[in-house]
Amino acid sequence: MQSNAAKRQTTAVQRRSVGERVFHAVGYEVVALLITAPIGAWLFNKPLFSMGALAIMLSSIAMVWNIIYNALFDRLWPVSRVARGAKVRILHGLGFEGGFILFGLPAAAWMLEITLWQALMVEIGFFLFFLPYTVVYNWVYDKLRARFMARRDGERGKSPAASRSH
């Protein structure tokens, strides 16, 4: 049986706005871009600008996919029915990355001027980074969001006079 706070959190997760989904996706991509562009430039011996451009293009594709994928995930496996422990987080990450490869592979091959096979090897390398990154980012995001929502709900419950006295 869920507590009232858990029920409110569950409902809030299910009712994420488009704006929040965009915020989540942009945050995910910005952090990933700051990590992957310099590492990719170093590994592939490409200018940082070229790898940055590739990373921005792939990030754009990934952001759209992220919004679509997470909306579908929340609808098919809502927090109210499925506990989001390590197993669900790993399956979530595998599903996201598997879908992204379908879109990102041709784009990476084109931008790096390499074969699809070579791009697949690059994608496998990125997958090895992004799978744990995706799991950790979403887990941390959900924890921080729950704290924010609990704090916001707590502040809404206070009377204006009570708020001023603290």
Secondary structure, DSSP 4 states (H G I P E B T S, - for coil): ---HHHHHHHHHHHT--HHHHHHHHHHHHHHHHHHHHHHHHHHHT--HHHHHHHHHHHHHHHHHHHHHHHHHHHHHS-TTTS---HHHHHHHHHHHHHHHHHHHHHHHHHHHT--HHHHHHHHHHHHHHHHHHHHHHHHHHHHHHHHHHHHHHHHHHS-HHHHHH-
